[in-house]
């Protein structure tokens, strides 16, 4: 696995579970400024940077008219595409 894999790559390798990804989504939606969320054993993710670095997700989250399910989906997508770092 690369030194700085995407969360999606870690997910495919079964090193992170669906529940862990959902917990990261919940953590971001509860506190968007979260910067060091443990995503999997030995990996952390800057949730705020992950969403800010994904233009579509950041637009959806900022739009008051976006439904909660659309926001969850956008945040989940941004998290899966974000690069985790070793803890």
N, CA, C and O atoms as a MOPAC input file, in Angstrom:
PM7 MOZYME 1SCF
protein

 N      0.85600 1    -1.17100 1     0.00000 1
 C      0.00000 1     0.00000 1     0.00000 1
 C      0.90200 1     1.23400 1     0.00000 1
 O      1.95300 1     1.22500 1     0.64100 1
 N      0.51000 1     2.29600 1    -0.70800 1
 C      1.32600 1     3.51200 1    -0.75300 1
 C      1.50800 1     4.13400 1     0.63700 1
 O      0.74900 1     3.84200 1     1.56100 1
 N      2.50400 1     4.97700 1     0.77000 1
 C      2.78100 1     5.65600 1     2.04100 1
 C      1.58900 1     6.49700 1     2.49700 1
 O      1.28200 1     6.55000 1     3.68800 1
 N      0.92400 1     7.14800 1     1.55500 1
 C     -0.21500 1     8.00500 1     1.85600 1
 C     -1.40600 1     7.56700 1     0.99000 1
 O     -1.75600 1     8.24800 1     0.02600 1
 N     -2.02500 1     6.43100 1     1.33600 1
 C     -3.11700 1     5.91000 1     0.50800 1
 C     -4.40200 1     6.71400 1     0.68700 1
 O     -4.58400 1     7.40700 1     1.68800 1
 N     -5.28100 1     6.60800 1    -0.29300 1
 C     -6.60900 1     7.20300 1    -0.11600 1
 C     -7.38300 1     6.31800 1     0.84500 1
 O     -7.06100 1     5.14400 1     1.02600 1
 N     -8.38700 1     6.88500 1     1.44700 1
 C     -9.24100 1     6.10300 1     2.33400 1
 C     -9.91900 1     5.00500 1     1.52100 1
 O    -10.14400 1     3.90700 1     2.03000 1
 N    -10.24200 1     5.29300 1     0.26900 1
 C    -10.83900 1     4.28200 1    -0.60900 1
 C     -9.91400 1     3.09100 1    -0.81200 1
 O    -10.37100 1     1.94800 1    -0.84000 1
 N     -8.61400 1     3.35000 1    -0.95600 1
 C     -7.64700 1     2.25600 1    -1.10000 1
 C     -7.56300 1     1.42700 1     0.18000 1
 O     -7.47200 1     0.20000 1     0.13500 1
 N     -7.59400 1     2.11400 1     1.31600 1
 C     -7.57800 1     1.40500 1     2.59600 1
 C     -8.86000 1     0.58600 1     2.74200 1
 O     -8.83600 1    -0.53200 1     3.25700 1
 N     -9.97300 1     1.14800 1     2.28700 1
 C    -11.26800 1     0.46100 1     2.34300 1
 C    -11.24200 1    -0.80200 1     1.47500 1
 O    -11.70000 1    -1.86300 1     1.90100 1
 N    -10.70700 1    -0.68200 1     0.26700 1
 C    -10.61300 1    -1.84200 1    -0.63600 1
 C     -9.73600 1    -2.93200 1    -0.04600 1
 O     -9.98700 1    -4.12000 1    -0.25300 1
 N     -8.71500 1    -2.53200 1     0.68400 1
 C     -7.81200 1    -3.50000 1     1.32200 1
 C     -8.42700 1    -4.07900 1     2.60000 1
 O     -7.80900 1    -4.89900 1     3.27900 1
 N     -9.64100 1    -3.64400 1     2.91500 1
 C    -10.38000 1    -4.09200 1     4.08900 1
 C     -9.68900 1    -3.72000 1     5.40400 1
 O     -9.86100 1    -4.38800 1     6.42400 1
 N     -8.90600 1    -2.64200 1     5.35500 1
 C     -8.24400 1    -2.15200 1     6.56300 1
 C     -9.07800 1    -1.08000 1     7.26300 1
 O     -8.76500 1    -0.67400 1     8.38200 1
 N    -10.13000 1    -0.62800 1     6.60400 1
 C    -11.09200 1     0.29600 1     7.20600 1
 C    -12.48100 1    -0.23600 1     6.86600 1
 O    -12.72100 1    -0.71500 1     5.75700 1
 N    -13.38000 1    -0.14600 1     7.82400 1
 C    -14.72700 1    -0.68200 1     7.63200 1
 C    -15.70200 1     0.41100 1     7.20700 1
 O    -15.41600 1     1.60300 1     7.31400 1
 N    -16.83800 1    -0.02100 1     6.73300 1
 C    -17.91400 1     0.89400 1     6.37800 1
 C    -18.32100 1     1.71200 1     7.60400 1
 O    -18.60600 1     2.90500 1     7.49800 1
 N    -18.34500 1     1.06100 1     8.76600 1
 C    -18.70500 1     1.74300 1    10.00400 1
 C    -17.70000 1     2.84700 1    10.34200 1
 O    -18.09100 1     3.90900 1    10.82600 1
 N    -16.41900 1     2.60800 1    10.09300 1
 C    -15.39900 1     3.61900 1    10.36400 1
 C    -15.54000 1     4.81200 1     9.41300 1
 O    -15.35900 1     5.96100 1     9.81700 1
 N    -15.86200 1     4.53300 1     8.16000 1
 C    -16.08100 1     5.62300 1     7.20700 1
 C    -17.32700 1     6.41000 1     7.61900 1
 O    -17.32200 1     7.64100 1     7.58700 1
 N    -18.38300 1     5.70900 1     8.00400 1
 C    -19.60300 1     6.39200 1     8.45300 1
 C    -19.33800 1     7.22600 1     9.70800 1
 O    -19.89400 1     8.31400 1     9.85400 1
 N    -18.49800 1     6.72700 1    10.61000 1
 C    -18.14600 1     7.48400 1    11.81300 1
 C    -17.39200 1     8.76000 1    11.43700 1
 O    -17.57900 1     9.79700 1    12.07400 1
 N    -16.55200 1     8.69300 1    10.42000 1
 C    -15.83000 1     9.87900 1     9.95800 1
 C    -16.80700 1    10.89000 1     9.36200 1
 O    -16.67100 1    12.09100 1     9.59500 1
 N    -17.77500 1    10.42400 1     8.60700 1
 C    -18.80800 1    11.30800 1     8.04700 1
 C    -19.56100 1    11.98900 1     9.19000 1
 O    -19.75600 1    13.20400 1     9.17400 1
 N    -19.98000 1    11.20400 1    10.17400 1
 C    -20.70400 1    11.76000 1    11.32600 1
 C    -19.85000 1    12.78600 1    12.07000 1
 O    -20.34300 1    13.83600 1    12.48200 1
 N    -18.55900 1    12.46800 1    12.23900 1
 C    -17.65200 1    13.37900 1    12.94700 1
 C    -17.53400 1    14.70200 1    12.20000 1
 O    -17.56100 1    15.76800 1    12.81600 1
 N    -17.40200 1    14.64200 1    10.87600 1
 C    -17.30200 1    15.88000 1    10.10100 1
 C    -18.59100 1    16.68900 1    10.19700 1
 O    -18.55100 1    17.89900 1    10.42000 1
 N    -19.72700 1    16.03000 1    10.03000 1
 C    -20.99900 1    16.74800 1    10.05300 1
 C    -21.26600 1    17.36500 1    11.42700 1
 O    -21.92100 1    18.40300 1    11.52200 1
 N    -20.76400 1    16.73300 1    12.48900 1
 C    -20.93800 1    17.27200 1    13.83600 1
 C    -19.96100 1    18.40900 1    14.12200 1
 O    -20.30000 1    19.37200 1    14.81100 1
 N    -18.74100 1    18.28900 1    13.58400 1
 C    -17.69300 1    19.28100 1    13.87000 1
 C    -16.78400 1    19.40200 1    12.64100 1
 O    -15.75500 1    18.73000 1    12.56500 1
 N    -17.15800 1    20.25600 1    11.68200 1
 C    -16.41500 1    20.36700 1    10.41800 1
 C    -14.93600 1    20.72000 1    10.55200 1
 O    -14.15100 1    20.42900 1     9.64900 1
 N    -14.55200 1    21.32800 1    11.64300 1
 C    -13.14400 1    21.70200 1    11.79600 1
 C    -12.26300 1    20.55900 1    12.31000 1
 O    -11.08700 1    20.78100 1    12.59900 1
 N    -12.80200 1    19.35400 1    12.42800 1
 C    -12.02100 1    18.20300 1    12.88100 1
 C    -10.80500 1    18.01800 1    11.98000 1
 O    -10.93400 1    17.92800 1    10.75900 1
 N     -9.62500 1    17.96200 1    12.59400 1
 C     -8.41100 1    17.89200 1    11.77600 1
 C     -7.61500 1    16.60700 1    11.91200 1
 O     -6.74300 1    16.35400 1    11.08000 1
 N     -7.86600 1    15.79200 1    12.90700 1
 C     -7.10500 1    14.54800 1    13.04700 1
 C     -8.02800 1    13.43100 1    13.51800 1
 O     -8.02100 1    13.05200 1    14.69000 1
 N     -8.81100 1    12.91800 1    12.59700 1
 C     -9.76300 1    11.84500 1    12.91800 1
 C     -9.11400 1    10.49500 1    12.62200 1
 O     -8.65900 1    10.27300 1    11.50000 1
 N     -9.06000 1     9.58500 1    13.60400 1
 C     -8.51500 1     8.25300 1    13.32800 1
 C     -9.47700 1     7.49100 1    12.41700 1
 O    -10.61000 1     7.20400 1    12.80200 1
 N     -9.02400 1     7.16900 1    11.21900 1
 C     -9.90400 1     6.53300 1    10.23600 1
 C     -9.74600 1     5.02100 1    10.22800 1
 O    -10.71000 1     4.29700 1     9.98200 1
 N     -8.55000 1     4.54700 1    10.49200 1
 C     -8.27100 1     3.11000 1    10.53500 1
 C     -7.06200 1     2.90900 1    11.42700 1
 O     -6.38600 1     3.86800 1    11.79900 1
 N     -6.79900 1     1.67800 1    11.76400 1
 C     -5.66500 1     1.37600 1    12.62400 1
 C     -4.37800 1     1.91400 1    12.00300 1
 O     -3.93000 1     1.43700 1    10.96000 1
 N     -3.79000 1     2.92100 1    12.66400 1
 C     -2.53600 1     3.48100 1    12.18600 1
 C     -2.67400 1     4.62600 1    11.20000 1
 O     -1.66000 1     5.14000 1    10.72900 1
 N     -3.88600 1     5.04800 1    10.87000 1
 C     -4.10500 1     6.13600 1     9.91100 1
 C     -5.04000 1     7.18500 1    10.49100 1
 O     -6.00500 1     6.86600 1    11.18600 1
 N     -4.73800 1     8.43000 1    10.19400 1
 C     -5.60600 1     9.55000 1    10.57000 1
 C     -5.92900 1    10.36500 1     9.32200 1
 O     -5.22600 1    10.29800 1     8.31300 1
 N     -7.00100 1    11.12800 1     9.41800 1
 C     -7.45000 1    11.92400 1     8.28500 1
 C     -7.87200 1    13.30100 1     8.77800 1
 O     -8.60600 1    13.41300 1     9.76000 1
 N     -7.41800 1    14.33400 1     8.11200 1
 C     -7.84600 1    15.70400 1     8.39100 1
 C     -9.17700 1    15.88300 1     7.66400 1
 O     -9.20900 1    16.13600 1     6.45900 1
 N    -10.26900 1    15.75000 1     8.40500 1
 C    -11.59600 1    15.78600 1     7.78400 1
 C    -11.90300 1    17.13900 1     7.15100 1
 O    -12.44100 1    17.20400 1     6.04600 1
 N    -11.56100 1    18.21600 1     7.85000 1
 C    -11.81400 1    19.54500 1     7.30000 1
 C    -11.10700 1    19.75100 1     5.97500 1
 O    -11.69500 1    20.27300 1     5.02700 1
 N     -9.84700 1    19.34200 1     5.90500 1
 C     -9.07400 1    19.48600 1     4.67000 1
 C     -9.59500 1    18.56700 1     3.57300 1
 O     -9.57400 1    18.92300 1     2.39500 1
 N    -10.06400 1    17.38000 1     3.96400 1
 C    -10.58900 1    16.43200 1     2.97200 1
 C    -11.79500 1    17.01900 1     2.24400 1
 O    -11.91000 1    16.90200 1     1.02400 1
 N    -12.68300 1    17.64500 1     2.99400 1
 C    -13.88000 1    18.20900 1     2.37300 1
 C    -13.51700 1    19.49800 1     1.62600 1
 O    -13.99100 1    19.72500 1     0.51200 1
 N    -12.68500 1    20.33200 1     2.23200 1
 C    -12.27400 1    21.58600 1     1.57600 1
 C    -11.53200 1    21.31000 1     0.27200 1
 O    -11.61500 1    22.10300 1    -0.66600 1
 N    -10.81400 1    20.20300 1     0.20500 1
 C    -10.05500 1    19.85300 1    -0.99000 1
 C    -10.88200 1    19.22300 1    -2.09300 1
 O    -10.36500 1    18.95600 1    -3.17800 1
 N    -12.13000 1    18.98600 1    -1.83800 1
 C    -13.03400 1    18.38700 1    -2.82400 1
 C    -14.10200 1    19.42700 1    -3.13700 1
 O    -15.02500 1    19.63000 1    -2.34800 1
 N    -13.97800 1    20.08700 1    -4.28800 1
 C    -14.82500 1    21.24800 1    -4.57700 1
 C    -16.32300 1    20.93900 1    -4.54400 1
 O    -17.10100 1    21.72300 1    -4.00100 1
 N    -16.73300 1    19.80800 1    -5.11600 1
 C    -18.16300 1    19.49200 1    -5.12300 1
 C    -18.67800 1    19.29800 1    -3.70500 1
 O    -19.73100 1    19.82700 1    -3.34600 1
 N    -17.94100 1    18.54200 1    -2.89600 1
 C    -18.37800 1    18.28900 1    -1.52100 1
 C    -18.45600 1    19.58700 1    -0.72900 1
 O    -19.41200 1    19.80100 1     0.01700 1
 N    -17.47100 1    20.44600 1    -0.88000 1
 C    -17.49100 1    21.69600 1    -0.11900 1
 C    -18.65000 1    22.58900 1    -0.56100 1
 O    -19.22900 1    23.29500 1     0.26500 1
 N    -18.99500 1    22.57000 1    -1.84100 1
 C    -20.13900 1    23.34800 1    -2.32700 1
 C    -21.44700 1    22.78700 1    -1.78300 1
 O    -22.32200 1    23.54400 1    -1.36200 1
 N    -21.58200 1    21.47800 1    -1.79100 1
 C    -22.80800 1    20.84400 1    -1.29800 1
 C    -22.99200 1    21.14000 1     0.19000 1
 O    -24.08600 1    21.50100 1     0.62300 1
 N    -21.93000 1    20.98900 1     0.96500 1
 C    -22.01000 1    21.21700 1     2.40900 1
 C    -22.34700 1    22.67800 1     2.71500 1
 O    -23.08500 1    22.95500 1     3.66000 1
 N    -21.82300 1    23.59400 1     1.94100 1
 C    -22.06000 1    25.02300 1     2.17700 1
 C    -23.45500 1    25.47500 1     1.74500 1
 O    -23.92900 1    26.51900 1     2.19100 1
 N    -24.11100 1    24.70600 1     0.88800 1
 C    -25.42100 1    25.08500 1     0.36400 1
 C    -26.51100 1    24.72000 1     1.37300 1
 O    -26.72400 1    23.54400 1     1.66800 1
 N    -27.18500 1    25.72000 1     1.89000 1
 C    -28.25100 1    25.49100 1     2.87800 1
 C    -29.40500 1    24.66600 1     2.31600 1
 O    -30.13800 1    24.02300 1     3.06800 1
 N    -29.56000 1    24.68400 1     1.01400 1
 C    -30.66400 1    23.94700 1     0.39000 1
 C    -30.34100 1    22.47900 1     0.14000 1
 O    -31.22700 1    21.71600 1    -0.24400 1
 N    -29.11000 1    22.07100 1     0.34700 1
 C    -28.73900 1    20.66000 1     0.16000 1
 C    -29.39800 1    19.81300 1     1.23900 1
 O    -29.41500 1    20.18100 1     2.41400 1
 N    -29.93700 1    18.68100 1     0.82500 1
 C    -30.57700 1    17.79000 1     1.78600 1
 C    -29.51900 1    17.11400 1     2.65100 1
 O    -28.36000 1    17.01400 1     2.25000 1
 N    -29.91400 1    16.65100 1     3.83700 1
 C    -28.96100 1    15.94200 1     4.69500 1
 C    -28.34400 1    14.71000 1     4.01900 1
 O    -27.16200 1    14.42600 1     4.21000 1
 N    -29.13200 1    13.98900 1     3.23900 1
 C    -28.58900 1    12.79600 1     2.58100 1
 C    -27.59300 1    13.16800 1     1.48600 1
 O    -26.61100 1    12.45400 1     1.28300 1
 N    -27.82900 1    14.27000 1     0.77900 1
 C    -26.87500 1    14.72900 1    -0.22800 1
 C    -25.57100 1    15.15500 1     0.44800 1
 O    -24.48400 1    14.84700 1    -0.04000 1
 N    -25.68600 1    15.86000 1     1.56400 1
 C    -24.49300 1    16.26800 1     2.30700 1
 C    -23.69600 1    15.04400 1     2.76600 1
 O    -22.47300 1    15.01400 1     2.63400 1
 N    -24.38500 1    14.04000 1     3.30200 1
 C    -23.70200 1    12.81600 1     3.75800 1
 C    -22.96900 1    12.15000 1     2.59900 1
 O    -21.81800 1    11.73700 1     2.73800 1
 N    -23.63600 1    12.04800 1     1.46700 1
 C    -23.02000 1    11.41400 1     0.30300 1
 C    -21.80900 1    12.16900 1    -0.19700 1
 O    -20.79900 1    11.56700 1    -0.56200 1
 N    -21.90700 1    13.49400 1    -0.21400 1
 C    -20.78600 1    14.31800 1    -0.66800 1
 C    -19.60200 1    14.20400 1     0.28600 1
 O    -18.45700 1    14.08800 1    -0.15100 1
 N    -19.87600 1    14.23700 1     1.57300 1
 C    -18.81200 1    14.11400 1     2.56600 1
 C    -18.17300 1    12.73500 1     2.48000 1
 O    -16.94900 1    12.61800 1     2.54400 1
 N    -18.97400 1    11.70100 1     2.33800 1
 C    -18.44000 1    10.33500 1     2.22700 1
 C    -17.53500 1    10.21400 1     0.99500 1
 O    -16.45800 1     9.62200 1     1.06900 1
 N    -17.96700 1    10.76800 1    -0.11900 1
 C    -17.15600 1    10.72400 1    -1.34100 1
 C    -15.82100 1    11.42000 1    -1.12700 1
 O    -14.77300 1    10.88700 1    -1.49100 1
 N    -15.86000 1    12.61000 1    -0.53700 1
 C    -14.62000 1    13.35200 1    -0.29100 1
 C    -13.69500 1    12.58600 1     0.64700 1
 O    -12.47900 1    12.58300 1     0.45500 1
 N    -14.25700 1    11.94700 1     1.64500 1
 C    -13.44300 1    11.16900 1     2.58800 1
 C    -12.79600 1     9.98600 1     1.88100 1
 O    -11.60700 1     9.73100 1     2.07500 1
 N    -13.54500 1     9.26900 1     1.07500 1
 C    -12.98200 1     8.10800 1     0.36300 1
 C    -11.88500 1     8.50000 1    -0.60600 1
 O    -10.97600 1     7.70900 1    -0.86000 1
 N    -11.95000 1     9.70800 1    -1.15500 1
 C    -10.93300 1    10.16900 1    -2.10100 1
 C     -9.74300 1    10.84800 1    -1.42500 1
 O     -8.71500 1    11.07800 1    -2.06100 1
 N     -9.88000 1    11.16500 1    -0.15100 1
 C     -8.82300 1    11.87000 1     0.58600 1
 C     -7.68700 1    10.90400 1     0.94500 1
 O     -7.88800 1     9.69700 1     1.07900 1
 N     -6.50600 1    11.47000 1     1.09300 1
 C     -5.32800 1    10.69000 1     1.48900 1
 C     -5.16800 1    10.70100 1     2.99600 1
 O     -5.12500 1    11.75700 1     3.62700 1
 N     -5.08000 1     9.51800 1     3.55500 1
 C     -4.85700 1     9.37600 1     4.99700 1
 C     -3.35100 1     9.42200 1     5.25000 1
 O     -2.54400 1     9.13200 1     4.36700 1
 N     -3.00000 1     9.79000 1     6.46700 1
 C     -1.58100 1     9.76900 1     6.82200 1
 C     -1.36400 1     8.81300 1     7.98700 1
 O     -2.26100 1     8.58300 1     8.79900 1
 N     -0.18500 1     8.27500 1     8.05300 1
 C      0.14400 1     7.36300 1     9.15200 1
 C      0.11900 1     8.12700 1    10.46100 1
 O      0.59000 1     9.26000 1    10.55900 1
 N     -0.43900 1     7.47800 1    11.45500 1
 C     -0.54300 1     8.10500 1    12.78600 1
 C      0.78200 1     8.05200 1    13.50900 1
 O      0.88800 1     8.52900 1    14.63900 1

